Amino acid sequence: MAKSKRISIMLSSRCTTKFPNDATGKSLTEIRKELQKEIQGEKLLGHQLFDVWINEDSAPVGHDADSWEACLVQVRDCDILIVISNGEAGWAKTAGDIGICHAEYAEGLSTTQAKVRVVALPNVTDKKGEEGERNRRFQEYLSQISPFHGGEAKTIDDLKKRVRDAINEALISLTQRGVAAFGSSKFNKGQALDWSRLNFHQRKSAMEKVLRDSMVTYKGAQAADAGVNLLVGETSILTIIHAIPAAFTIAAARELVGRPFLQDHELASSLKKAAGPLHIIACHKSATETQASNLLGFPDATVVSGEFGVYVADNTQKVQFAFLTNCRDSTHTRHAFQRFMEWLEQSGEASELAARAKSRARIVNVIADENKKKVK
């Protein structure tokens, strides 16, 4: 991140490309220069708040390794990255490489995903050859990441408004995240201290109650005897709530949860009108991908770390669970679940989770039926 007394904003886009269907014939370079002047002219309490970087500000360099790296340095250093995308990947160093616009977007996501915002323009028409292939790779990448961009900007005025709205939303979101981050490592006061005074069983109950209360407030959610039927997309998924009331490394705390998916067949009666189950495990402290894999029992699975914690999906048995980390009090517990739901939607994983949950329900029902036969 840039260390200055102003907020650094980078506007990333193609340069000479004309704004589509506009009578003025303005290029994206001209529009970004106008945006730069307008945004830098904004003041807060009498002070200039923003520095806006566009690649036209840098020294003229060719399409080589130095200019490529110069752009990526700006991506890493900026506080907010606004990607104005018309589906063009940009120039590339050699045939087969990704374009510079593609690289800037990917670098922003890998550096600090929360600072990246996409403003979409209508995609360019298909082109042939290496450039067309680069564009298709970029457009596919954009669709996979599934960024929220609120539809396409049809006019220059609409584009400018969307850029301003994106900056405004980023400022609020990043400020709130920053406040939470600064306080997240101190749990020696308030409810966090109260929870630390509880024994394992009391703390486990408190964590599970908060998580359940948070879940049932989501649109379409319904309380169930076994847990909460949570609406993910258009699929109702039976979500089972657990809590590890101390560090994951403490066996006595970890064993209070065990491997809950081994008892999924006992939930067959609750899966008549819902898919799943999905297990949500609130962790009082941290959890790692290795610990998540160990709980599953084998490493060959989808394991993803995020701001919420760790998500695990077994693509064979369709077992799914998520660790929500640092659930030290009700605020952090609710926030961790909120971040998990946001990640599901923003990443596109929600549809995958729902599909696996439907498969898991069928598997669980078959196991339950076989166990009934065995009893007879």
N, C-alpha and C positions, 0 to 999 in steps of 0.2 A: 504494500500500500504506500501511496505517496505520503510523505511527511511534510505537510505545509499547513498554513493557517487557512487555506481554502479547500473546498471540496473539488477534487479532480474528476472531470467527466470526459470520457472519450466517446466520440461519435464515429462509429465504424460503418462504412458502406463502400460501394463502388464509387468511382470518381466521375468519369466522363459520361456515364450512362445518363440519358435524359429521363426526366420524370415522365412516366407513361401518360399518354393522352392529355398532355398539357399544352395549351396554345403558346405559352411563353417560351417553350423550348429550353427551360432551365435544366442544367445538369445537377446531379446529386452533390457535386462539389460546390456549386453556387448555393444550393439550399443549405448545405452544412455550414458554409461560411456565414449565411444569414442567421442560422440558429446559434452559431458560436457568438456572434455579436449581440444577439438578443438575450441569450442566457447569461452571458458575462455582464450584461448591463443591469441584470436584476440585483437588487440590494435587500438585505435583511437588517433591520435596525440601523440603517445607515452605512452598512459595510458590504463590500463586494464579497459574495459568498462562493462563487464558482470560477474555476479555471476550466475552459473547454479546449480539449486537444483534438485536432483533426490532422490527418497526415500531411495536408498542405502546409502545415506550420513547420514541418521538419525540413532539414536541408535537402536540396534536390539530389536524389541518389537513384541509381538504376535499379532494375528488377533483379537484385542479387541477394546474396546471403546477408549483407549488411543491412539493407533496407527491410528485408524480412524480419530480422531480429529486432530492428529498431521499432517496428510496429508491435511485436510481441512484448517488448519491454514496456511500452506504453499500456498495453492491456494489463500486464501484471501490476503496474504501478497505480493505475487509476482507481478511484473509489467507486465509480459507477460506470459501467460499460453499456452504451446504447447501440445495439446492432440494428441498423436500418437495412432490411434485406429484401431484395427483389429476386432471390433465388440464384443470383450469380455468385459463383465461388471466388472469382477474382483471378489475378495472374498467379502462375505457379513457377517455381524455379526450374523444374524439369518435367517432362512428360510423365504422367502417371501420379504426380504429386497432388495433394489437395491444394485448393486455391487459398490466397491470403485471407479473404473474408471468412472462409471456412476455418482456417487456422486461428484467426483472432477470436472467433466465437468459441471454438473448442478450448483455447487457452484460457479464456475468461471463465468457462465452466470448471476447468480443472484447478484454477487458482482460487477463486471464490465464487461459487455458483450464485450466491445470494445477491451479488452486485450486478448481475447480467439481466438486461431487459431487451426484448426483441420487439421492433416495430416493423410490421410486414407491409410490403408493397405487392402489387400483383406480380406474379412470377414472370420472368422473361420467357419468350417463346423458345421452344427446343432448338438447340444448335447442334451441328454435327461435329465430329472429330473430338480431339482431346478436350477442347473447351466445353463441349456439350456433356462429355463424361464427367468432368469436374463439377459442372452445375448439377447434374443428376445426383452425384454423391452428396453434395451439399444439401440439396433439397430433401433427400432421404434422411440425412442426419438431422435436419431440422424437424422433420415429421416424427422421428423416433424420440427425440428429446421432448417434443410436444410442449414448447414454450407458450405461455399465455401472451397473446399479442392483440387480443380484442378485435380481430378482423383486419382486413386490409385497408390501408389509407388510400383513398381514391383521389384526393386533391392535395396540393402543397399545403394549404391551410390545415387540412385534416392531419397531414403528416406532422406539421409543427405542433399541433395540439397534442397528438399522441406522444410525441417526444417529451413535451412538458409534463404530461400526465404521468409518463413512465418515471421521470426524474422525481416528481413529487411523491409517487408511491414508493420509490426506492429509498428516498430520504426518510420517510416515516418508518418503513420496515427495517432498514438498517439501523436507525437510531434505537428503535425498540429492542432489536436483537442485541445491539451493543450494550444497552443497559442490563438486559438479562444476562449477557455473558460476563459482565463485570461482577455481577452479584452471584453468579452460579457456583463459584468456588468457595463461597462462605456460607456455611450451614450451622453457625454457632449461635444463632438467635432465632426467636420467633417459633413458628410451627416446626421448622426443621429441627430445632433443639428439642421441642416437645416430642417429636417422633423418635429422636435418638434415645430418649429416656424410656421408651416402651420396650417391652421384651419382644422376642421374635414374633410370637403369635399375635400379639396386640398390634405390632407395626404392620405385619402382613395383612391383617384385617383392615387397618386404616388405609393402606395403599390400595387394596382391592376395592374398597367402598368408593374412594375418590375416582378411581378409574371407571367403575361402573356408572357412577353419577355423571361423569363426563360423557360416556358413550351414549347414554339414553337421551341426551340433549340433541344428538345429531339427527338431521332430517331423515325420517323413515325408520329410525331405530325403535325397537320394541324390547322391553324387558322380557326375559324368558326364565323359566325355572333353572335352566342350566347355565345361563349367562345372559347375553344380549344379542338379539337378532339385529345385526348392523347392516344397513343398506350401503353396498358398494356398487356404484353405478346403478344398475337396475336389479342387482342380485342381493337377496337377503341372505346373510351369512351368519351362522351361529358362531358367536365369538365368546370364547371361554377366558375368564380373567384369572390371572395368577399373580403372585408377588414373591420375590426373593428379598427378604427383609434385612439383608446385610451384604457384605461383599460376596461376589460370586465364588471366590476362592474358599469361603467358609462352608464346609460341607454341611453343617447342621442347618444353615439357612437354605442352601441349594437343594437339599433333600426334601424340604417342605414342598417343593414343586416336582422334583423328580423328572421323569419323561412322561408328561401328561397325555401325549398323543397315543401312548400304548393302551390307554383306556377309552379311546374314541368310540369303540364299538358299543360301549355302555350308553352312549348318547344317541343311539339310533332312533329312539322314539321322539327325540327333539329335532330330528332332521327330516321330518315329514314335510315341513313347509319351508325349510331353509337348507342352504348348502353349508359345507364346512365339515368339521369345525376349523376355525382359525383360533390359535392360542396367542393371547397377548400377555406378556410377562413383564410386569413392572419390576425393575431392578433398583434397589436402594442406592447402589453405586454404579460402577461402570460394568461393561461387558464387552468382550472382544469377539472377533469373527471365529477365532480358534475355540473359544468357550462355547459359542453357538453351535459350531460343527460337532464338538464333543457331546453336547446335549442331544443332538440329532442322532449321533452314533456313527456317522461316517462322513467323510469330507466331500463326496461327490454330489454337491447340491448347489443351488443358487444361494449365495451368501452376500448380502449387500449392507455396507455400513452407511449410515446417514446421520443427520443432526439429531434424529429421534433415538438412535441406537443401532440395532442390528436386525435385519430381516432375513429369514431362512425359508427356503422352499425346496422340498424334495420332489423332483419332477417325475419320480417313479411311483412312490407311494402317495404323492400329493399332500404330504404333511406340510403344514405351514405354521410358523410362529414368528413373533417379533418381540425382541427385547427392547423395552423402553428404559433408557438409562437415566441415572441421577434423579430418581423419583424420591427426593428427600422431603418434600412437603406437597401439599395439594396443588400449589401453583406449578411447580416443576413437573408434577405428574400429569396434570391436564395439558401443559404445554408440550410435553413429549408425545402424548397421543395426538394432539393437534398437528404436530409436525409430521407424524407418521401418516395421517390422513392426507395432508398436503402433498407429501412425497408420492403417495399412491396415485393421486390425480395428476400431478405435474409430470411424473415419469412415464405415465402410461401403464404402470404395473397393475393398476386397479383391474383392468380387464383380464390380465393374466391370473391375478389372484382369484378372481371370481370363477374363471374357467377351472382352475385347480380345485377350488372349493366344491364345485359341482361334482368333479370326478371323485374327490375324497368322500363325499357323502355316499356315492354309489359303492365305493370300496368298503366303507364302514358298514353299510347296510348288508352287504354280502357276508362280511365277517360275522356280524350279529346273527344273521340267519343260520350260518354254519354252526355257530356256538349253540343255538337253540336245538338244532338237530342232534348235536353231540350230547346235550343234556338228556334228550329223550332216549 
